Amino acid sequence: MASFISGAAFGSAMFSAGFHHPSVIIAQLKFENFHMIQAFLTATATSAIVYTIAEKFNYVNLQPRSNSPLGLFAKYDGNIIGGGMLGGGMALASACPGTLLVQLGAGVSSSVFSLGGAILGGIAWTGFLGKLINKHAKSADLKSDAVLVGDHLGLSRSATLVALEAVFTSIIVLTTLYAPAAPEPKLLGAVGGLFIGLAQAFSILTRRSMVGVSSFYEEAGQLFWWILSGFKASSKPTSFRNTLFATGMVSGVWLLAKAAPELVGDVVVETSPLMATLGAFLMVIGARIAGGCTSGHGISGISLLSTSSMITIASAFGVGAVVAAGLS
């Protein structure tokens, strides 16, 4: 029940921040306005403070996000490749794994196709691709580890946190003052991001864990193969927690949209059904290769000061910007 309620809080916060607008995703990737990055950075900065306080009082102690080595060219090659696929898929689908569910709850037409593509991605990952990658990692004896950004910079965790908060605050202030404002939503990005950060606090308080969405699609894939096997015990998903969280997200958005329809606004869909399906498929595969998405690696992973998360999200936005520019 805690996962469902936490999902409802997170989904409602993202909806309030305007992430049900596909145009918000595309406008950010094209640098036409900075609403998305303002909300994203505010949510991450708030999450980092919330987690630090919770850890200080010994309420929770989470490990940074591990890297995802593929053994191709670098220690973080899985984060680079997976992050790039995630970003490219975001540009095609005008959504990320989390905002897809927010769009679904808000009744955005393209979200039905995106959901189909994302679930197909989860089916492909759990049935074939994930097994191949895991088999290769095992045969190549690839090891993952969790390294803080400060370890590379020679900074303590406290100093790294202060630097992160300073950089994020500077970007938020500068883009709010000097970048073009988004026509939709009307709510300032930083205010929406604060709501998302508070939803993160609720997740830590109720579940002693941080938010993440892409694992839901993997769980959906496991459920598909379990049903196809005739409900064999050996194929049964180990948990339905992520499904409850995702269902809570959609439900929370739907209820809030019904209670306050003015929050929906004028939704502009900037992708075709084919692109929505293909993009969602691509971004889910990428997120699973990288070990997380814009929620798990972004809002949560970066707030834990994880190197792998910084690299994944930088790759996602970098490739996403290139793909979005190419679609113009």
Protein Blocks (a to p, Z undefined) as FASTA:
>chain_A
ZZmmmmmmmmmmmmmnopmpmklmmmmmnopacklmmmmmmmmmmmmmmmmmmmmnomac
cdddddddehlmpmklmmmmmmmmmmmmmmmnopafklmmmmmmnopaklmmmmmmmmmm
mmmmmmmmmmmmmmmmmmnopacddddfklmnopafklmmmmmmmmmmmmmmmmmmmmcc
dfbdfbdfklmmmmmmmmmmmmmmmnopacdfklmmmmmmmmmmmmmnoopaklgcfbfk
lmmmmmmmmmmmmmmmmmmmmlnopaddfbdfklmmmmmmmmmmmmmmnopafklmmmmm
mmnopaklmmmmmmmmmmmmmmmmmmZZ
